Amino acid sequence: MNRSELRERLVQLILGGELNLTSAEAADKGGLSVEDGQRLWRALGFADTGDGVAYGDADVDALATVAAALDGDVLDEQTIFQMTRALGTTMSRLADWQVTTLVEQIERDVQAGRAETRLDAAVVLAEEAAPNLEHLMIYAWRRHLAAATARMEALGAADEELLSTVMTVGFADLSRFTSLSNDLDDNSLGALVENFEIRASDIVTAHGGRVIKTLGDAVLFVSDDPAEGTRTALDMVKQIAKRSELPNICVGLATGSVVSRLGDVYGPPVNLAARLSHVARSNRVLVDSATAAAIGDEFDTRTLPPRPLRGFGNISPITVSERRGFRSR
């Protein structure tokens, strides 16, 4: 195949067929108005295509699925488009992550002589690896959906408790990241960020917490239990400090009521945890008074002099460390 044929083959493999329809034609076949079709397209995170040919059978099936949901009695219109927007946002980030990772594999395949060009290598991956990755993606989504449902059920029967609950929020921040990033090339910087995110996420998960999002030089996580959240933070400091290829980190913890919305968390504890991480010394954990009061005497704590934290006035941060002779779980 020539380059043009390979590119067309790659698109067909990824999208599951040819693109031979305009937006109006796809919307009509899918049973939606052009306006609702464009609304769905935008909610998924895609730019308008105008009158160009940019859709295929898979797009028609997606439109038909939304049309059937809108005609049904289970989900209302607002919920359908909110879920679509959440799906588009999540899948956009996932696709970027996957492509970045696959590009590295493709480069290795070309350099090792397993493929003549990047396009050849990409086509092989799309033919042989994509179906299994798609299966794994659906499996992971179902497992996370089951876990999220269980968390919601455990919060309580009151409706207002389902989106707002008390959590310990952690914000782990790499020290001197800005100056460090100026001295690294793009590949080294990307490897450092990925290394940090992977190790921090593994530690949070091992302690039963959840990573809410990663921000390059920072990780935002939550824990249902202040003591376990504190163990998470201390373990993160200890494990990352051992890695010579990673800079030191600073961690802030705050406990209180947060609102969960569209996969993110909001509220004063989120902002306070970030502020505490910014004033913490390298390889130190700072907590607020609510967290310190909740963790009991399992840890050594020391109250520092008050200092101004933007949005909170003068706050006395509290350093926390493992009590001598105590081993973390």
C-alpha positions, 0 to 999 in steps of 0.5 A: 500500500502507498502512504495514502492507502495506509492512512485510509486503512488506519482510519477505517480500522479505528472507526470501523468503516468508511466515512461517507456521510455528511452531518445532516445525512448521519443525523437523519439516518440516526433518527435525530435532528441536525441540531441534536446531532451537532449537540451530541457531537459537541458534547463528545468534544468534536468540532463541527464538520459543516457540510463535509463528509465526515461520518460513517455507520458507527456514527449513525449507530451512536446517534441512533443510541442517543435518539432511542435514549431520548425517546425512552423513559429511563433517562431525561435529556439533561442526564443523557447529554451530561453523561455524553459530555463526561464520556467525551472528556474522559475518552479524549484524555484516554485517547491522547494518553494511548496514542502517546504511548503507542507512538513510542512503541511504533518508533521502537518497531521501526528502529528494530526493523519490524515495520518499514514506516510509522504508518505500517506499524500503526496499521499492524497495531490497529489490526492486532492490538486494538480489539483486545484493548477495546475489550480491556477498556470496557472491562475496566469501565464496568469495574470502575462503574461497579466500584463507584456505585458501591461508594454511592450506596455506602454514603447514605440514603439522603439524596444530598449525601450522594454528591457531598460527603466528608473526605480527606483530600490530598495534594502531592506536588513535586518540588522545584518542578518549574526550574527542573523542567527548564533544564530537561528536554521534552522526552526527559520531562515527559518520562519524569512526569509519567514516572511520578504519576504512575508511582503516586497513583499506585501508592494511593490505590494500594492504600484504598484511596482514589486519584481524582486527577493528575496535573503534571507536577501534582496529584490530587487524591481522596481517601474516605479515612483521615488516618489512611489518607495520612498513611498514603501521604507519608508512604508517598513521601517515603517511596518517592524520596528513595527514587534518585530520578525523581525530585522531592515532593510536598504533600498537603492534606485537608478533611471536610465536606467536598462535592463530587461532580463529573469525576472531580471534587470541589470544596474548601478541603480541596483548595486548602490541601493545595495551599498546604502543599505549596507551603510544605517543605520538601518531603514533608506532609502538612495537614489541617486541624480537622485531619489532625483531630481525626487521626488520633495519636497514631502519628506525631504532630506539631503545630507550626506558627500561623501563616497566610494562606490565600483564601483562608486567612492565617492558618497554623499548618500541622506537620505529621510524621510516623510515631517512632516505633510505628510501622505503616501498614 
